[in-house]
Amino acid sequence: MSAIGHKGISYVSGKRWKGYKITCQWKGRKLTKYLGGKHPRDLKKAIRVRNAFERQLGKPRTELVIRASGVGGGRRWKRVKR
């Protein structure tokens, strides 16, 4: 999970470029897009792009996150709405 709290979206900041990296993976296919910007409306645009990627891949939308915890298979937990 990314630090901004949205699944599949990470904020990338460097000397020359700032923006969001959107990644969606399903059944062996992976879609990635970089979206420049740091304004809150750019985050909303990144969420729309992520949702479009999921529809394109046929991935069901879920907020369940699976994290490895040293236990075989990891543990499921549901993220609290922000």
PDB file of N, CA, C and O in Angstrom:
ATOM      1  N   MET A   1       0.851  -1.178   0.000  1.00  0.00           N
ATOM      2  CA  MET A   1       0.000   0.000   0.000  1.00  0.00           C
ATOM      3  C   MET A   1       0.890   1.231   0.000  1.00  0.00           C
ATOM      4  O   MET A   1       1.954   1.242   0.619  1.00  0.00           O
ATOM      5  N   SER A   2       0.456   2.247  -0.685  1.00  0.00           N
ATOM      6  CA  SER A   2       1.256   3.464  -0.777  1.00  0.00           C
ATOM      7  C   SER A   2       1.077   4.349   0.448  1.00  0.00           C
ATOM      8  O   SER A   2       0.166   4.152   1.252  1.00  0.00           O
ATOM      9  N   ALA A   3       1.963   5.325   0.570  1.00  0.00           N
ATOM     10  CA  ALA A   3       1.930   6.227   1.720  1.00  0.00           C
ATOM     11  C   ALA A   3       0.765   7.216   1.656  1.00  0.00           C
ATOM     12  O   ALA A   3       0.394   7.798   2.675  1.00  0.00           O
ATOM     13  N   ILE A   4       0.181   7.412   0.461  1.00  0.00           N
ATOM     14  CA  ILE A   4      -0.916   8.366   0.349  1.00  0.00           C
ATOM     15  C   ILE A   4      -2.266   7.748   0.690  1.00  0.00           C
ATOM     16  O   ILE A   4      -3.270   8.454   0.778  1.00  0.00           O
ATOM     17  N   GLY A   5      -2.293   6.425   0.883  1.00  0.00           N
ATOM     18  CA  GLY A   5      -3.508   5.774   1.340  1.00  0.00           C
ATOM     19  C   GLY A   5      -4.439   5.293   0.253  1.00  0.00           C
ATOM     20  O   GLY A   5      -5.579   4.927   0.544  1.00  0.00           O
ATOM     21  N   HIS A   6      -3.993   5.280  -0.988  1.00  0.00           N
ATOM     22  CA  HIS A   6      -4.819   4.786  -2.085  1.00  0.00           C
ATOM     23  C   HIS A   6      -4.108   3.616  -2.744  1.00  0.00           C
ATOM     24  O   HIS A   6      -2.931   3.707  -3.091  1.00  0.00           O
ATOM     25  N   LYS A   7      -4.820   2.534  -2.910  1.00  0.00           N
ATOM     26  CA  LYS A   7      -4.258   1.311  -3.451  1.00  0.00           C
ATOM     27  C   LYS A   7      -3.837   1.513  -4.913  1.00  0.00           C
ATOM     28  O   LYS A   7      -4.629   1.971  -5.737  1.00  0.00           O
ATOM     29  N   GLY A   8      -2.584   1.165  -5.222  1.00  0.00           N
ATOM     30  CA  GLY A   8      -2.100   1.239  -6.604  1.00  0.00           C
ATOM     31  C   GLY A   8      -1.599   2.607  -7.022  1.00  0.00           C
ATOM     32  O   GLY A   8      -1.224   2.785  -8.181  1.00  0.00           O
ATOM     33  N   ILE A   9      -1.579   3.581  -6.121  1.00  0.00           N
ATOM     34  CA  ILE A   9      -1.131   4.939  -6.452  1.00  0.00           C
ATOM     35  C   ILE A   9      -0.028   5.335  -5.483  1.00  0.00           C
ATOM     36  O   ILE A   9      -0.195   5.260  -4.265  1.00  0.00           O
ATOM     37  N   SER A  10       1.101   5.758  -6.041  1.00  0.00           N
ATOM     38  CA  SER A  10       2.226   6.208  -5.218  1.00  0.00           C
ATOM     39  C   SER A  10       2.643   7.600  -5.662  1.00  0.00           C
ATOM     40  O   SER A  10       2.581   7.929  -6.847  1.00  0.00           O
ATOM     41  N   TYR A  11       3.070   8.418  -4.698  1.00  0.00           N
ATOM     42  CA  TYR A  11       3.575   9.747  -5.020  1.00  0.00           C
ATOM     43  C   TYR A  11       5.083   9.656  -5.199  1.00  0.00           C
ATOM     44  O   TYR A  11       5.784   9.115  -4.344  1.00  0.00           O
ATOM     45  N   VAL A  12       5.581  10.185  -6.310  1.00  0.00           N
ATOM     46  CA  VAL A  12       6.998  10.148  -6.627  1.00  0.00           C
ATOM     47  C   VAL A  12       7.498  11.590  -6.683  1.00  0.00           C
ATOM     48  O   VAL A  12       6.929  12.424  -7.388  1.00  0.00           O
ATOM     49  N   SER A  13       8.562  11.876  -5.939  1.00  0.00           N
ATOM     50  CA  SER A  13       9.120  13.224  -6.005  1.00  0.00           C
ATOM     51  C   SER A  13      10.617  13.133  -6.224  1.00  0.00           C
ATOM     52  O   SER A  13      11.316  12.379  -5.547  1.00  0.00           O
ATOM     53  N   GLY A  14      11.088  13.895  -7.160  1.00  0.00           N
ATOM     54  CA  GLY A  14      12.505  13.940  -7.471  1.00  0.00           C
ATOM     55  C   GLY A  14      12.915  15.372  -7.744  1.00  0.00           C
ATOM     56  O   GLY A  14      12.122  16.296  -7.557  1.00  0.00           O
ATOM     57  N   LYS A  15      14.149  15.562  -8.186  1.00  0.00           N
ATOM     58  CA  LYS A  15      14.627  16.919  -8.464  1.00  0.00           C
ATOM     59  C   LYS A  15      13.940  17.530  -9.679  1.00  0.00           C
ATOM     60  O   LYS A  15      13.656  18.727  -9.706  1.00  0.00           O
ATOM     61  N   ARG A  16      13.676  16.702 -10.679  1.00  0.00           N
ATOM     62  CA  ARG A  16      13.128  17.221 -11.933  1.00  0.00           C
ATOM     63  C   ARG A  16      11.638  16.968 -12.121  1.00  0.00           C
ATOM     64  O   ARG A  16      10.995  17.642 -12.926  1.00  0.00           O
ATOM     65  N   TRP A  17      11.084  16.010 -11.392  1.00  0.00           N
ATOM     66  CA  TRP A  17       9.693  15.622 -11.658  1.00  0.00           C
ATOM     67  C   TRP A  17       8.980  15.250 -10.364  1.00  0.00           C
ATOM     68  O   TRP A  17       9.550  14.592  -9.494  1.00  0.00           O
ATOM     69  N   LYS A  18       7.740  15.677 -10.250  1.00  0.00           N
ATOM     70  CA  LYS A  18       6.884  15.299  -9.125  1.00  0.00           C
ATOM     71  C   LYS A  18       5.548  14.850  -9.704  1.00  0.00           C
ATOM     72  O   LYS A  18       5.026  15.453 -10.642  1.00  0.00           O
ATOM     73  N   GLY A  19       5.014  13.796  -9.136  1.00  0.00           N
ATOM     74  CA  GLY A  19       3.729  13.328  -9.621  1.00  0.00           C
ATOM     75  C   GLY A  19       3.368  11.981  -9.042  1.00  0.00           C
ATOM     76  O   GLY A  19       3.944  11.536  -8.050  1.00  0.00           O
ATOM     77  N   TYR A  20       2.398  11.335  -9.681  1.00  0.00           N
ATOM     78  CA  TYR A  20       1.852  10.076  -9.205  1.00  0.00           C
ATOM     79  C   TYR A  20       2.184   8.942 -10.166  1.00  0.00           C
ATOM     80  O   TYR A  20       2.164   9.113 -11.385  1.00  0.00           O
ATOM     81  N   LYS A  21       2.490   7.781  -9.594  1.00  0.00           N
ATOM     82  CA  LYS A  21       2.684   6.572 -10.382  1.00  0.00           C
ATOM     83  C   LYS A  21       1.485   5.679 -10.113  1.00  0.00           C
ATOM     84  O   LYS A  21       1.224   5.298  -8.972  1.00  0.00           O
ATOM     85  N   ILE A  22       0.758   5.348 -11.174  1.00  0.00           N
ATOM     86  CA  ILE A  22      -0.432   4.519 -11.059  1.00  0.00           C
ATOM     87  C   ILE A  22      -0.105   3.145 -11.635  1.00  0.00           C
ATOM     88  O   ILE A  22       0.338   3.040 -12.778  1.00  0.00           O
ATOM     89  N   THR A  23      -0.321   2.100 -10.855  1.00  0.00           N
ATOM     90  CA  THR A  23      -0.030   0.739 -11.290  1.00  0.00           C
ATOM     91  C   THR A  23      -1.223  -0.152 -10.993  1.00  0.00           C
ATOM     92  O   THR A  23      -1.797  -0.104  -9.905  1.00  0.00           O
ATOM     93  N   CYS A  24      -1.586  -0.964 -11.973  1.00  0.00           N
ATOM     94  CA  CYS A  24      -2.670  -1.926 -11.794  1.00  0.00           C
ATOM     95  C   CYS A  24      -2.230  -3.241 -12.431  1.00  0.00           C
ATOM     96  O   CYS A  24      -1.773  -3.270 -13.574  1.00  0.00           O
ATOM     97  N   GLN A  25      -2.375  -4.324 -11.678  1.00  0.00           N
ATOM     98  CA  GLN A  25      -1.929  -5.624 -12.127  1.00  0.00           C
ATOM     99  C   GLN A  25      -3.043  -6.640 -11.911  1.00  0.00           C
ATOM    100  O   GLN A  25      -3.665  -6.671 -10.850  1.00  0.00           O
ATOM    101  N   TRP A  26      -3.296  -7.482 -12.934  1.00  0.00           N
ATOM    102  CA  TRP A  26      -4.341  -8.494 -12.816  1.00  0.00           C
ATOM    103  C   TRP A  26      -4.095  -9.604 -13.816  1.00  0.00           C
ATOM    104  O   TRP A  26      -3.947  -9.353 -15.012  1.00  0.00           O
ATOM    105  N   LYS A  27      -4.052 -10.831 -13.324  1.00  0.00           N
ATOM    106  CA  LYS A  27      -3.900 -12.029 -14.151  1.00  0.00           C
ATOM    107  C   LYS A  27      -2.721 -11.931 -15.117  1.00  0.00           C
ATOM    108  O   LYS A  27      -2.858 -12.242 -16.300  1.00  0.00           O
ATOM    109  N   GLY A  28      -1.579 -11.506 -14.622  1.00  0.00           N
ATOM    110  CA  GLY A  28      -0.370 -11.469 -15.430  1.00  0.00           C
ATOM    111  C   GLY A  28      -0.195 -10.233 -16.290  1.00  0.00           C
ATOM    112  O   GLY A  28       0.855 -10.064 -16.909  1.00  0.00           O
ATOM    113  N   ARG A  29      -1.178  -9.378 -16.345  1.00  0.00           N
ATOM    114  CA  ARG A  29      -1.071  -8.138 -17.122  1.00  0.00           C
ATOM    115  C   ARG A  29      -0.833  -6.978 -16.165  1.00  0.00           C
ATOM    116  O   ARG A  29      -1.382  -6.950 -15.064  1.00  0.00           O
ATOM    117  N   LYS A  30      -0.013  -6.025 -16.590  1.00  0.00           N
ATOM    118  CA  LYS A  30       0.316  -4.890 -15.736  1.00  0.00           C
ATOM    119  C   LYS A  30       0.228  -3.608 -16.553  1.00  0.00           C
ATOM    120  O   LYS A  30       0.791  -3.510 -17.644  1.00  0.00           O
ATOM    121  N   LEU A  31      -0.488  -2.627 -16.010  1.00  0.00           N
ATOM    122  CA  LEU A  31      -0.595  -1.314 -16.634  1.00  0.00           C
ATOM    123  C   LEU A  31      -0.002  -0.284 -15.681  1.00  0.00           C
ATOM    124  O   LEU A  31      -0.299  -0.296 -14.487  1.00  0.00           O
ATOM    125  N   THR A  32       0.832   0.601 -16.203  1.00  0.00           N
ATOM    126  CA  THR A  32       1.471   1.633 -15.399  1.00  0.00           C
ATOM    127  C   THR A  32       1.403   2.958 -16.139  1.00  0.00           C
ATOM    128  O   THR A  32       1.538   3.011 -17.362  1.00  0.00           O
ATOM    129  N   LYS A  33       1.192   4.022 -15.383  1.00  0.00           N
ATOM    130  CA  LYS A  33       1.158   5.358 -15.974  1.00  0.00           C
ATOM    131  C   LYS A  33       1.715   6.355 -14.954  1.00  0.00           C
ATOM    132  O   LYS A  33       1.457   6.243 -13.755  1.00  0.00           O
ATOM    133  N   TYR A  34       2.472   7.318 -15.443  1.00  0.00           N
ATOM    134  CA  TYR A  34       2.980   8.398 -14.599  1.00  0.00           C
ATOM    135  C   TYR A  34       2.168   9.642 -14.899  1.00  0.00           C
ATOM    136  O   TYR A  34       1.970  10.003 -16.059  1.00  0.00           O
ATOM    137  N   LEU A  35       1.704  10.290 -13.853  1.00  0.00           N
ATOM    138  CA  LEU A  35       0.857  11.464 -13.988  1.00  0.00           C
ATOM    139  C   LEU A  35       1.489  12.603 -13.198  1.00  0.00           C
ATOM    140  O   LEU A  35       1.586  12.527 -11.973  1.00  0.00           O
ATOM    141  N   GLY A  36       1.915  13.645 -13.880  1.00  0.00           N
ATOM    142  CA  GLY A  36       2.589  14.759 -13.219  1.00  0.00           C
ATOM    143  C   GLY A  36       1.627  15.600 -12.398  1.00  0.00           C
ATOM    144  O   GLY A  36       0.443  15.703 -12.721  1.00  0.00           O
ATOM    145  N   GLY A  37       2.148  16.203 -11.328  1.00  0.00           N
ATOM    146  CA  GLY A  37       1.341  17.106 -10.525  1.00  0.00           C
ATOM    147  C   GLY A  37       1.428  16.826  -9.046  1.00  0.00           C
ATOM    148  O   GLY A  37       1.744  15.715  -8.620  1.00  0.00           O
ATOM    149  N   LYS A  38       1.141  17.859  -8.265  1.00  0.00           N
ATOM    150  CA  LYS A  38       1.148  17.697  -6.812  1.00  0.00           C
ATOM    151  C   LYS A  38      -0.080  18.310  -6.156  1.00  0.00           C
ATOM    152  O   LYS A  38      -0.208  18.294  -4.932  1.00  0.00           O
ATOM    153  N   HIS A  39      -0.968  18.842  -6.953  1.00  0.00           N
ATOM    154  CA  HIS A  39      -2.183  19.465  -6.452  1.00  0.00           C
ATOM    155  C   HIS A  39      -3.203  18.377  -6.100  1.00  0.00           C
ATOM    156  O   HIS A  39      -3.210  17.328  -6.745  1.00  0.00           O
ATOM    157  N   PRO A  40      -4.064  18.591  -5.100  1.00  0.00           N
ATOM    158  CA  PRO A  40      -5.064  17.567  -4.735  1.00  0.00           C
ATOM    159  C   PRO A  40      -5.954  17.124  -5.887  1.00  0.00           C
ATOM    160  O   PRO A  40      -6.378  15.969  -5.918  1.00  0.00           O
ATOM    161  N   ARG A  41      -6.247  18.006  -6.831  1.00  0.00           N
ATOM    162  CA  ARG A  41      -7.085  17.589  -7.967  1.00  0.00           C
ATOM    163  C   ARG A  41      -6.349  16.586  -8.854  1.00  0.00           C
ATOM    164  O   ARG A  41      -6.980  15.796  -9.555  1.00  0.00           O
ATOM    165  N   ASP A  42      -5.006  16.617  -8.823  1.00  0.00           N
ATOM    166  CA  ASP A  42      -4.239  15.635  -9.579  1.00  0.00           C
ATOM    167  C   ASP A  42      -4.367  14.255  -8.964  1.00  0.00           C
ATOM    168  O   ASP A  42      -4.306  13.260  -9.686  1.00  0.00           O
ATOM    169  N   LEU A  43      -4.543  14.163  -7.652  1.00  0.00           N
ATOM    170  CA  LEU A  43      -4.786  12.879  -6.999  1.00  0.00           C
ATOM    171  C   LEU A  43      -6.128  12.313  -7.444  1.00  0.00           C
ATOM    172  O   LEU A  43      -6.245  11.111  -7.683  1.00  0.00           O
ATOM    173  N   LYS A  44      -7.133  13.161  -7.556  1.00  0.00           N
ATOM    174  CA  LYS A  44      -8.446  12.700  -8.029  1.00  0.00           C
ATOM    175  C   LYS A  44      -8.342  12.169  -9.453  1.00  0.00           C
ATOM    176  O   LYS A  44      -8.990  11.183  -9.803  1.00  0.00           O
ATOM    177  N   LYS A  45      -7.525  12.826 -10.272  1.00  0.00           N
ATOM    178  CA  LYS A  45      -7.322  12.358 -11.642  1.00  0.00           C
ATOM    179  C   LYS A  45      -6.601  11.009 -11.644  1.00  0.00           C
ATOM    180  O   LYS A  45      -6.917  10.131 -12.447  1.00  0.00           O
ATOM    181  N   ALA A  46      -5.629  10.849 -10.740  1.00  0.00           N
ATOM    182  CA  ALA A  46      -4.907   9.576 -10.628  1.00  0.00           C
ATOM    183  C   ALA A  46      -5.857   8.445 -10.217  1.00  0.00           C
ATOM    184  O   ALA A  46      -5.731   7.323 -10.708  1.00  0.00           O
ATOM    185  N   ILE A  47      -6.792   8.733  -9.331  1.00  0.00           N
ATOM    186  CA  ILE A  47      -7.771   7.725  -8.913  1.00  0.00           C
ATOM    187  C   ILE A  47      -8.662   7.341 -10.090  1.00  0.00           C
ATOM    188  O   ILE A  47      -8.985   6.166 -10.263  1.00  0.00           O
ATOM    189  N   ARG A  48      -9.061   8.317 -10.899  1.00  0.00           N
ATOM    190  CA  ARG A  48      -9.879   8.010 -12.086  1.00  0.00           C
ATOM    191  C   ARG A  48      -9.110   7.136 -13.074  1.00  0.00           C
ATOM    192  O   ARG A  48      -9.680   6.214 -13.658  1.00  0.00           O
ATOM    193  N   VAL A  49      -7.809   7.420 -13.266  1.00  0.00           N
ATOM    194  CA  VAL A  49      -6.984   6.616 -14.170  1.00  0.00           C
ATOM    195  C   VAL A  49      -6.868   5.187 -13.640  1.00  0.00           C
ATOM    196  O   VAL A  49      -6.985   4.231 -14.406  1.00  0.00           O
ATOM    197  N   ARG A  50      -6.636   5.036 -12.318  1.00  0.00           N
ATOM    198  CA  ARG A  50      -6.539   3.706 -11.715  1.00  0.00           C
ATOM    199  C   ARG A  50      -7.834   2.917 -11.904  1.00  0.00           C
ATOM    200  O   ARG A  50      -7.801   1.732 -12.234  1.00  0.00           O
ATOM    201  N   ASN A  51      -8.973   3.577 -11.692  1.00  0.00           N
ATOM    202  CA  ASN A  51     -10.267   2.901 -11.865  1.00  0.00           C
ATOM    203  C   ASN A  51     -10.480   2.490 -13.318  1.00  0.00           C
ATOM    204  O   ASN A  51     -11.045   1.429 -13.584  1.00  0.00           O
ATOM    205  N   ALA A  52     -10.032   3.322 -14.263  1.00  0.00           N
ATOM    206  CA  ALA A  52     -10.139   2.978 -15.684  1.00  0.00           C
ATOM    207  C   ALA A  52      -9.255   1.782 -16.013  1.00  0.00           C
ATOM    208  O   ALA A  52      -9.660   0.909 -16.780  1.00  0.00           O
ATOM    209  N   PHE A  53      -8.050   1.729 -15.441  1.00  0.00           N
ATOM    210  CA  PHE A  53      -7.169   0.580 -15.639  1.00  0.00           C
ATOM    211  C   PHE A  53      -7.829  -0.694 -15.138  1.00  0.00           C
ATOM    212  O   PHE A  53      -7.778  -1.725 -15.808  1.00  0.00           O
ATOM    213  N   GLU A  54      -8.449  -0.630 -13.961  1.00  0.00           N
ATOM    214  CA  GLU A  54      -9.093  -1.818 -13.395  1.00  0.00           C
ATOM    215  C   GLU A  54     -10.256  -2.285 -14.261  1.00  0.00           C
ATOM    216  O   GLU A  54     -10.446  -3.488 -14.442  1.00  0.00           O
ATOM    217  N   ARG A  55     -11.029  -1.356 -14.795  1.00  0.00           N
ATOM    218  CA  ARG A  55     -12.123  -1.744 -15.702  1.00  0.00           C
ATOM    219  C   ARG A  55     -11.559  -2.363 -16.972  1.00  0.00           C
ATOM    220  O   ARG A  55     -12.109  -3.339 -17.484  1.00  0.00           O
ATOM    221  N   GLN A  56     -10.465  -1.804 -17.485  1.00  0.00           N
ATOM    222  CA  GLN A  56      -9.848  -2.303 -18.712  1.00  0.00           C
ATOM    223  C   GLN A  56      -9.331  -3.734 -18.534  1.00  0.00           C
ATOM    224  O   GLN A  56      -9.433  -4.551 -19.449  1.00  0.00           O
ATOM    225  N   LEU A  57      -8.783  -4.030 -17.369  1.00  0.00           N
ATOM    226  CA  LEU A  57      -8.261  -5.366 -17.091  1.00  0.00           C
ATOM    227  C   LEU A  57      -9.333  -6.333 -16.606  1.00  0.00           C
ATOM    228  O   LEU A  57      -9.098  -7.541 -16.560  1.00  0.00           O
ATOM    229  N   GLY A  58     -10.501  -5.824 -16.246  1.00  0.00           N
ATOM    230  CA  GLY A  58     -11.564  -6.674 -15.718  1.00  0.00           C
ATOM    231  C   GLY A  58     -11.354  -7.038 -14.262  1.00  0.00           C
ATOM    232  O   GLY A  58     -11.875  -8.051 -13.794  1.00  0.00           O
ATOM    233  N   LYS A  59     -10.597  -6.227 -13.544  1.00  0.00           N
ATOM    234  CA  LYS A  59     -10.291  -6.494 -12.136  1.00  0.00           C
ATOM    235  C   LYS A  59     -11.417  -5.968 -11.258  1.00  0.00           C
ATOM    236  O   LYS A  59     -11.850  -4.829 -11.430  1.00  0.00           O
ATOM    237  N   PRO A  60     -11.901  -6.783 -10.316  1.00  0.00           N
ATOM    238  CA  PRO A  60     -12.930  -6.285  -9.405  1.00  0.00           C
ATOM    239  C   PRO A  60     -12.339  -5.268  -8.434  1.00  0.00           C
ATOM    240  O   PRO A  60     -11.224  -5.449  -7.945  1.00  0.00           O
ATOM    241  N   ARG A  61     -13.073  -4.215  -8.158  1.00  0.00           N
ATOM    242  CA  ARG A  61     -12.604  -3.153  -7.259  1.00  0.00           C
ATOM    243  C   ARG A  61     -12.725  -3.616  -5.819  1.00  0.00           C
ATOM    244  O   ARG A  61     -13.796  -4.050  -5.393  1.00  0.00           O
ATOM    245  N   THR A  62     -11.648  -3.527  -5.073  1.00  0.00           N
ATOM    246  CA  THR A  62     -11.665  -3.934  -3.674  1.00  0.00           C
ATOM    247  C   THR A  62     -10.707  -3.079  -2.864  1.00  0.00           C
ATOM    248  O   THR A  62      -9.713  -2.574  -3.386  1.00  0.00           O
ATOM    249  N   GLU A  63     -11.012  -2.923  -1.593  1.00  0.00           N
ATOM    250  CA  GLU A  63     -10.123  -2.209  -0.681  1.00  0.00           C
ATOM    251  C   GLU A  63      -9.388  -3.185   0.233  1.00  0.00           C
ATOM    252  O   GLU A  63      -8.653  -2.757   1.122  1.00  0.00           O
ATOM    253  N   LEU A  64      -9.578  -4.509   0.026  1.00  0.00           N
ATOM    254  CA  LEU A  64      -8.875  -5.486   0.834  1.00  0.00           C
ATOM    255  C   LEU A  64      -7.395  -5.459   0.492  1.00  0.00           C
ATOM    256  O   LEU A  64      -7.017  -5.396  -0.678  1.00  0.00           O
ATOM    257  N   VAL A  65      -6.563  -5.507   1.520  1.00  0.00           N
ATOM    258  CA  VAL A  65      -5.124  -5.495   1.337  1.00  0.00           C
ATOM    259  C   VAL A  65      -4.574  -6.761   1.958  1.00  0.00           C
ATOM    260  O   VAL A  65      -4.945  -7.116   3.077  1.00  0.00           O
ATOM    261  N   ILE A  66      -3.690  -7.450   1.245  1.00  0.00           N
ATOM    262  CA  ILE A  66      -3.056  -8.646   1.787  1.00  0.00           C
ATOM    263  C   ILE A  66      -1.600  -8.294   2.069  1.00  0.00           C
ATOM    264  O   ILE A  66      -0.857  -7.895   1.172  1.00  0.00           O
ATOM    265  N   ARG A  67      -1.214  -8.448   3.312  1.00  0.00           N
ATOM    266  CA  ARG A  67       0.162  -8.141   3.710  1.00  0.00           C
ATOM    267  C   ARG A  67       0.811  -9.389   4.282  1.00  0.00           C
ATOM    268  O   ARG A  67       0.194 -10.137   5.041  1.00  0.00           O
ATOM    269  N   ALA A  68       2.057  -9.599   3.909  1.00  0.00           N
ATOM    270  CA  ALA A  68       2.812 -10.720   4.470  1.00  0.00           C
ATOM    271  C   ALA A  68       3.157 -10.389   5.915  1.00  0.00           C
ATOM    272  O   ALA A  68       3.595  -9.279   6.216  1.00  0.00           O
ATOM    273  N   SER A  69       2.959 -11.343   6.797  1.00  0.00           N
ATOM    274  CA  SER A  69       3.234 -11.096   8.204  1.00  0.00           C
ATOM    275  C   SER A  69       4.058 -12.231   8.806  1.00  0.00           C
ATOM    276  O   SER A  69       4.060 -12.423  10.022  1.00  0.00           O
ATOM    277  N   GLY A  70       4.751 -12.975   7.963  1.00  0.00           N
ATOM    278  CA  GLY A  70       5.509 -14.103   8.465  1.00  0.00           C
ATOM    279  C   GLY A  70       4.680 -15.373   8.547  1.00  0.00           C
ATOM    280  O   GLY A  70       5.214 -16.457   8.782  1.00  0.00           O
ATOM    281  N   VAL A  71       3.384 -15.239   8.356  1.00  0.00           N
ATOM    282  CA  VAL A  71       2.479 -16.381   8.368  1.00  0.00           C
ATOM    283  C   VAL A  71       2.239 -16.768   6.916  1.00  0.00           C
ATOM    284  O   VAL A  71       2.059 -15.895   6.067  1.00  0.00           O
ATOM    285  N   GLY A  72       2.235 -18.042   6.624  1.00  0.00           N
ATOM    286  CA  GLY A  72       2.024 -18.497   5.262  1.00  0.00           C
ATOM    287  C   GLY A  72       0.763 -17.924   4.655  1.00  0.00           C
ATOM    288  O   GLY A  72      -0.322 -18.094   5.210  1.00  0.00           O
ATOM    289  N   GLY A  73       0.883 -17.248   3.527  1.00  0.00           N
ATOM    290  CA  GLY A  73      -0.278 -16.692   2.846  1.00  0.00           C
ATOM    291  C   GLY A  73      -0.622 -15.271   3.251  1.00  0.00           C
ATOM    292  O   GLY A  73      -1.473 -14.641   2.624  1.00  0.00           O
ATOM    293  N   GLY A  74       0.012 -14.762   4.273  1.00  0.00           N
ATOM    294  CA  GLY A  74      -0.281 -13.391   4.706  1.00  0.00           C
ATOM    295  C   GLY A  74      -1.592 -13.311   5.458  1.00  0.00           C
ATOM    296  O   GLY A  74      -2.229 -14.331   5.720  1.00  0.00           O
ATOM    297  N   ARG A  75      -1.993 -12.110   5.802  1.00  0.00           N
ATOM    298  CA  ARG A  75      -3.250 -11.890   6.506  1.00  0.00           C
ATOM    299  C   ARG A  75      -4.051 -10.823   5.795  1.00  0.00           C
ATOM    300  O   ARG A  75      -3.494  -9.861   5.266  1.00  0.00           O
ATOM    301  N   ARG A  76      -5.350 -10.998   5.784  1.00  0.00           N
ATOM    302  CA  ARG A  76      -6.223 -10.002   5.156  1.00  0.00           C
ATOM    303  C   ARG A  76      -6.733  -9.038   6.209  1.00  0.00           C
ATOM    304  O   ARG A  76      -7.010  -9.424   7.344  1.00  0.00           O
ATOM    305  N   TRP A  77      -6.851  -7.793   5.820  1.00  0.00           N
ATOM    306  CA  TRP A  77      -7.473  -6.806   6.686  1.00  0.00           C
ATOM    307  C   TRP A  77      -8.087  -5.745   5.816  1.00  0.00           C
ATOM    308  O   TRP A  77      -7.638  -5.516   4.693  1.00  0.00           O
ATOM    309  N   LYS A  78      -9.108  -5.096   6.325  1.00  0.00           N
ATOM    310  CA  LYS A  78      -9.809  -4.083   5.557  1.00  0.00           C
ATOM    311  C   LYS A  78      -9.394  -2.697   6.041  1.00  0.00           C
ATOM    312  O   LYS A  78      -9.405  -2.405   7.236  1.00  0.00           O
ATOM    313  N   ARG A  79      -9.033  -1.869   5.094  1.00  0.00           N
ATOM    314  CA  ARG A  79      -8.570  -0.525   5.414  1.00  0.00           C
ATOM    315  C   ARG A  79      -9.726   0.336   5.882  1.00  0.00           C
ATOM    316  O   ARG A  79     -10.844   0.206   5.382  1.00  0.00           O
ATOM    317  N   VAL A  80      -9.468   1.203   6.828  1.00  0.00           N
ATOM    318  CA  VAL A  80     -10.470   2.118   7.340  1.00  0.00           C
ATOM    319  C   VAL A  80     -10.623   3.276   6.353  1.00  0.00           C
ATOM    320  O   VAL A  80      -9.628   3.807   5.861  1.00  0.00           O
ATOM    321  N   LYS A  81     -11.857   3.666   6.064  1.00  0.00           N
ATOM    322  CA  LYS A  81     -12.102   4.789   5.147  1.00  0.00           C
ATOM    323  C   LYS A  81     -11.502   6.054   5.695  1.00  0.00           C
ATOM    324  O   LYS A  81     -11.552   6.306   6.899  1.00  0.00           O
ATOM    325  N   ARG A  82     -10.932   6.852   4.814  1.00  0.00           N
ATOM    326  CA  ARG A  82     -10.354   8.132   5.222  1.00  0.00           C
ATOM    327  C   ARG A  82     -11.231   9.271   4.790  1.00  0.00           C
ATOM    328  O   ARG A  82     -10.908  10.431   5.045  1.00  0.00           O
TER     329      ARG A  82
END
